[in-house]
């Protein structure tokens, strides 16, 4: 993808307004992990992929680590 990457927070505001409990449930992770993703604190790669997969399903668009600015670390 060319151009700037958008943060999860920006996508949440523009594409789909989800709650932390909703995303945590859909992504099978914790609300704390979702919160960290929103404020751009590093999260485990596995959780990042789960969140982006869930967000993709919610919006019908494809979001990956290649097109979303989401700080991660290997778990």
Buried (B, 14 or more C-beta within 10 A) or exposed (E): EEEEEBBBEBBBEEBBEBEBEBBBBBBEBEBEBBBBBBEEEEBBBBBBBBBBBBBBEBEEEEBEEEBBBBEBEEE
